[in-house]
């Protein structure tokens, strides 16, 4: 989670700024600061390595494997 919060914090994306109110921008509680950001916004600014790790350590990777198979991408 710390890595995801770092990715969100260093982003200059207007998408991220849209979901953080001005009063929350200075707080160091990243979970509170980005609580309103939808997952698709977070994924837009996350590093590829972070997304890969997130998929690798999923409790149930079944849905992600189905998506990769449907796209013709090998899971490994």
N, C-alpha and C positions, 0 to 999 in steps of 0.2 A: 504494500500500500504506500509506503514511503516513496518508492520509485515513481509510482503513478502520480502522486502529489507533486513530486519534483517536476515531472513532465508538464503537468498542468500549470505550475507556477512559472516556469520559464517560457511558456508560450506567450506570444504576442497576439494570438488569434482573437479576433473580435467575437468568435463563437463563445470562447471561454469567458471573456469579459462580460458578455451579455448575461451570463448566468450568475455573476458575482455582484452583489450590491456594493456600492461605494463604501458603506460602513463596514463591510466584511473584508475588504481588500487588504487591510493592514493586520488582520489577525493571523497569528502563527498556527492556529488550529485549522489545518488544511481540510480535515474532514468536515468541519463546519463551513469553511469558506466555499467549498465546491459541492455542498450537499444538494444544490438544485440543478447541477449540470447533468444532463442525460448521458447515458453510457455512450451513445454515438458521438457526442461531442468529445468525451474523454478519449475515445479510440482515435479520433482524428488527430490528436496531438501527441499520442503515446508513441514511443520509439518502436520500431519493428521488433527489436529484441525483447522489449517488454511484452508486446502482444504475443510473441512466440512463447515466452515463459508462462504467460497467463494460460494459454491453450494447453501447454505441456502439463501443467500442474492442476488442471481441472479435476474435480472429484469424479465427474462423469463426462468423459470426452466423447461419448457416443454422438450427440448432436453435431459437434464440431467435425467429427470424422465423416458423418453423413454429408455435410456441406462440402468438405474437401473432395469426397468421392463424386458428388454431383458436378463439381467443377473440373473433374479430371486431374486433380492434384493428389499426389501420394502423401499420406499422413506423415510418414517418416521423413 
